[in-house]
Amino acid sequence: MTTGTLRLATRGSDLAHRQAAGVRDEISTRRRDVELVEVETRGDRLDEDLITELGRTGAFVRALDERVIAGEVDAAVHSLKDMPTDMPDDLVVAAVGERAPAGDALVTRDGGDLADLPRGSVVGTSSLRRKAQVLAERPDLEVRPLRGNVDTRIRKLIAPELQAEHERRVEADADHKGDPEAREDDREYERTVEEWFDDLTEFQRGALEHELDHEYDAIVLAEAGLRRSDLFYRDEYEVERLDRADHVPAPGQGAVAVTASDPDVIETIRSAMDHEPTRVATGVERTVLAELGGGCIAPIGVNALVQGEHVSARVRVLSADGDTEVKANRDLPLRSYREAAADFADSLREQGAADLIEAAKRAADTDTAKRAEEGDE
């Protein structure tokens, strides 16, 4: 395919649109336009209680790929970490773009690392892996589920403090206006509620509108998502990068992949944007994940980096509570990285990773059965 409009499927979130726009810019030419087609996925319609099952079923991915297979679009853009390792026979990963930072980040209102959080602090995350890794380092913390787009998650972090201050100011203004003898210089606050609100950023104003059922002292999410959403550097909160040696990222984290089925489309996209070092590194990560068989129902971190003639790989498999783990590092030969990654996964299974993953599967099945029973009552 050398000319004409290429239809590119994307999810509807702001981050997904930004990622798809980046792909569009890379593959567009003067002779070929690229049109973004928004597709709603099953994952976008389900609540946070089903997040584990979403990982198992690929609910954020399949709706887009089905459009590609049906010929309704030419290709689809995905966060590679969301993609199941098993793919339909008539679909391929046409390209993997150059990776953004692959690690996780801790976001707090006042700054500091995970070690600086007081005992009993509440940490929000949507990931079983992040939860287990946080608890492995700080078992005294409480980890609660957190769902939503990147900006929504951060607003949930800063909302309670803003909402409490707004309430205090409203009450102070009401008390002042209710006192007929009150003078302007006797006000508790120098500015009125309206003046205070006018000085807020649009991001802070959005946080005031959130209905909260939990308060968080910190949240953990992907650094790449923060950067792609232009949310890494802001005045409303502080971001601390977590050490990838302990907080091993999810396989494919930070990378954007494009799936396609038509040979001409595949070649067009691959020649325009495929980044070989990222493809190799994420190929190692996804091979280890596929061989271990954990999917997204077990806390598994896999991170790889091409270094000369080798691929340096790090794996960490944990129990859900972070109390038990199997971890290892290995340098794999670049020439046979997929076979070497499979052998690495075999050794991890023998060290006990298989038992941890099986326990996670049993727990997930139990939770699914419990939800089904509750739904019948």
N, C-alpha and C positions, 0 to 999 in steps of 0.2 A: 504494500500500500504506500504510494508516494504522494498522492493528492487527495483532495476531498476532505470532508469534515469527519473527525474521529470522535465518537461519543464515549465519554469517560464517566463511569458510574461512581458515585460517592455517597457516603452517609450524609445526614443533614446537619451534624454538629459543626460548630465554628472551626474546631480543630481539624475535622475531616475535610471541610471545604478548603482550609489553608493548605493541607497536605495535597489535595487534589489540584489546587491552583498551582502549586509548585511543580507537580508533574506536568500539568498543562503547559506551563512556561518552558519546560525542558524539551517537550516533544513538538511544540508548535513551530511551524515555519511559514514563510510567505505563501507557500503553495498548499499548506495544510492547516486548517483551523481545527481547534479542539473545543468541543462543547461538553460542559459538565452537566450530568444528569443526576439529580438527587433521588435517592432510593431509601425508603423507610425499611428498616430491618426488624425482625422479631425481637431482637435484643433491645431496641429502642422503646418497645412497648411493655416490657416486663419490669417488675419491681426488684429492689435490691436483694430480697430474700432468695432470688433465683440466680444470683450472680455466679455461683459455683456451677450450676447446671448450664448456664450460658456458655461457659468456657468449654464444656464437654460437647455441646451441640454446635458450636460455631455460629451462634445465633446472630452475631454482628456481621458475619461474613457471607453466609450462604445466599441471602437474598440478592446481593450484588452479583455474585458469580452465576446465579441462575439466570439473570438478565443477559450475561455474556453468552452463556451456553444457548439461550433461546434466540440469540441474534438481535436482541432489542438494543444492546449497546455493544461497543467494540472491545472495551476493556474496563476493568474496575480497579480502584485504588484502595489499598488496605494498610492499616498498621500491621506490620508483619507479625508482631507478637500475638495478635488476635486470630491469626489464621491457623486452622487445624493442620496437623502434619499430613493427614490423609486428604488428597484432593481428587476430584473427579478425573477420569481418564482423559477426557477431551478438554482439559483445562491445564494451563501451565503458568508458572511464574515467569512472565515475559521479562521483567527487570526488577532489580532491587537497587534503589537509589542510594547515594552516599549517605552513610549513617550519621545522625545527629548524636550528641552525647548519650550513651546507653544507660547511664546510671539513674538511681533514684535520688530524690531531694526531700529534705525535711523543711516544712514551711511552718513558721511560728509568728506570733504577733510581735514578739520582742527580741527575737534572735536567739542564738545558741544551738548547740548540737543535741543529739539524743541524750547524751550523758548529763546535760544540764537540766533536763526536765525534772520537776519535783516528783517524788514517789506518788503513785496513784493518778498521775496525769493521764488524760484521755487522748489517745492518738487515733485519728481517722484514716482508713484506707479501704479501698475496694478489692484489695488483692490478698489472697490467702498466703502467698509467698512473702509479701511485705509484712503481714501480720506476724508470721512465724519468725522472720528475721528480727523484727523489733523485739518480740518477746524473748528470743534467744539472748539478745544483748541486755534487755531490761525487763525481766519477768515481773517487776513490780508495777509496770504500767498497765493501763486498761486500753485495749484496742477495740474500737467499735467500727461497724461498717459505714462507709461513706460512698455515696453514689452521686453521679451527675457529671456534667462537663467540667473541664478544668477550672474555668472561672467560677462555676457554681460551687465547687468544692472549697475554693479559697474564700468565697463570700461566706460560706457556712462557718469558716474559722473565725473571721473577723466580725461577723454579725452580732453575736451576743454583747460584746463590749460597746459597739455602736448603738445598738438598740437600748441598752441600759442607760447610756448617756443621754440619748434622745428623750427617754422617759423622765429622767431627772430634770432635764431642761424644761420639758413641757410642764411638769409639776411646779417648778420654780417660777415659771412665767405666770401660771395660773394663780399662784399664791400672791405674786407681786401685783397682778391686775386686780385681785380681790381685796387688796388693802387700799382704801381710799386715801390714806395718809402717806403711802409709800412714795419715795422719791427715786428718780432714775439712778442716782449714785448709790442707792441702797440695794440694787439688784444683786442677787447671788452670782449671776453670770454677767459679764460685760456685754455680751451679744445676746440678742433674742434668738429664739429657736429658728426663726426664718433666716436670720443672718448666719447662724451656725450651719444650717442646712445648705445655704448658698455656697459656703466655702468647701463643702465636701466634694470629692471627686465623683465622677459618674460611677466608678467601681464601688465606692462606699455607699452611694445612694442605692445601688442595686442590692447591697447587703442588708440595708434597712428593711427591704421588702420581704426577706425570707422568713417563712414560718419554721421555727426550729423545734425539734423534739430531742436533740442532743446538743451539748456544748463540747467543743474540742479545744484542747490546749495546743495541739499540733496536728498536722496531716502529712502523709507521705505519698508522693506521686512521682511520675517519671519526669526527669529533667527535660527530656526532649519535648514533652507536651507543654511544659512551661515556656520554653524558648520559642517554640513554633507559635504559641498563642500570645507572644510578646508580654508574658507575665512573670518572667524571671526576675527582673529588676523593677521594683515598685516601692513607693514610700509606705504603703499600708501594711506591709508585713516584711519578714526577713526569710531568706532562703539559704539553706546550708546543704551543700552536696554531701551525700553519704558515701563512705568508702566502699568501693566495689569489691574489695577483698572480703568484706563481711556481708554487705548488702548486694549479693550477686543478682544482677538483673534477670528478668525473664528472657527466654530465648527470643531473639528477634527484636528486643526492645530498642526503640530509637530509629528503626529502619522502616521505610515505606516500600511496599511491594505493589506491583501492577500485574494483574492476571489477565490472560487473554486466551483465545482458542484459534483464531484465524492465523495461519502461518505468516501472511504478509504483515498483519498487525503486530504479531510477536516480534518480527525482525525490525520493524519500524521503531517500536518502543525500546527494544534491547539496544539497538545501535545508538539511540539518542540519549539514554540515561543510565544504563546498567553500570554499576560500580563493582568491579571484580573483587577487590578486597572485602567489601561488605557482603557480597554474595557468598564468598568462601566462608567468612566468619559466621554468618548466620546459618549457612549450610551445616557447619559443625554443630551449632547450637540446636538446630531443629532435628538433626540426626540423633543426637544424644537424647533429646526429648522423646522422639518417636520410638527409639529403642527401649527407653525406660518405661514408656507407656503411661506416663502420669497425666498428660494433657494439662488442663487447668484445675484439676481437682486435687492435686497434691502440691505442696509448697516446694517447687523446684526452681532453682536459679541456675542458669547456664550462660556463661559469657566467654566469648572467644575473640582473639585479636591476631591478625596476620603479622608475623614478625620474620621477615626474610624468608627462609626456606621452611619455616615452621608456623604452626598455628597454636598459640598459647591458649589453652582452654581451662576454665575454672568452673566447677560444679558444686552446688550445695543443695542437698535434699534434706528436708526437715520434717519433723512431726508437726501437727497443726499448732501445738502449744509451744513450739520452739525448744522443747526440752531434750529432744533426741535428734541427731543428725548424722549424715554421711557427707563428707566433703573431700575433694581432691583436686589437684592441679596436674596438668599433663601437657607437654609439648608434642603436638602431632605433626607428622610430615605433610608438607603442603601437597606433594604429588599424589598422595593417597588419603586425603583428609577425611573423606566420608567413611572409608573402611576403618581408619584409625579411630574415628569418633564412635563408630559402632562397637569397636573393641573396648574403648574407654567406658562406654555405657555398660558393657558386660561386666567389667571389673567392679563398677559401682554397685551393680545388682548383687554381686557376690559379697560385697562389703556390708550389705544390709539395706541398700536403697529400695530394693524390691519389697521388703517388708514394710517400710515406711509408706510406700505408694499404695500397697494393698490395704493398709490400715486407713489411709485417706479415702480410698474408694469405698470401703465398708461404711465409713462415717458418712460419706456423701449419699450412699444408697439408703442409709438409715434416715437421714434428714429428708430425702425425697419421699420415702414411704410415710414418714410422720406428717409431712405437709399434705400428702394425699388423704390420709386418715382424717386430718383436721378439716379438710375440704368437704368430706362426706358427712361430717357431723352437723 
